[in-house]
Amino acid sequence: MIHRTDAQDENLENANTQMQVEVSRADLPLSCPQPNQKLWNAHPRVYLPIEESGECSCPYCGTHYVLTD
């Protein structure tokens, strides 16, 4: 059995390298870290309630998300 790790995938971004991230409604439900980020060097995935206020911050890493549409 072969196990692929995120560390081997060069198409993924490092997690939590930006302190502010713009997201659209197409990205909902919003989670941190994002699906396009490496998970091996990040915190546990947490879902964030951004729909009402249009912005929120991750309680683990402090990344601030802003809804653009």
N, C-alpha and C positions, 0 to 999 in steps of 0.2 A: 504494500500500500504506500503510495506517495503522498506526502503532506506538503502542500504549497504554503509558504509563509508570505505575509505581506512584505517582508523585508526584501524579498526577491523580485517584487513587481515594481519596475522603474516607472510605471505609468501613474502610480499613486503619489500624492503629495504628503509631506510630513505633516502630522497632525498638529493643530493649534499653533501654527506659525504666524497667523494673523490675529491681531487683537480685535479687529472689526471685520465682519463678513456680511456681505449683502446676499440675501436669498429672495427667491420669488415664491409665489404660491405653488408653483410646480415642484418645489423642493419639500413641501409639506407631506407628512408630518416631519417637523424639524428635529434632528438629533445631533448631538455633539459627542464624539467627532463625526464629521460628515462622511458619507460613503466613499468619497474619493480620497480619503486620507488613510495613511497607514495606521492600523490599530495597535500594533505591537508596542508602540512607544507613547501611547495615549492613555487616557483614563477610561473607566467603564462607560459604555454608551448610555446617554441620558436623553430623554425626549423633552423638548422645551416648548412651553406654551407661548407662541409668538402671535397667534391670530388676533387676540383682542387689542393689544397695545401697539403691535407693529414692531416691537423690539424686545429683546431679552438677553440675558447673559447666562453663560454656563456656570453652574455652581462649582464645578471642578477646576476649570482652567481660566475662567474669567473672560473667555472669548465673547464678544458682544455681537449679536446678530440683529440685522435690520431688514425688515420686510420691504421690498422695493415696489410691490404692486398691490 
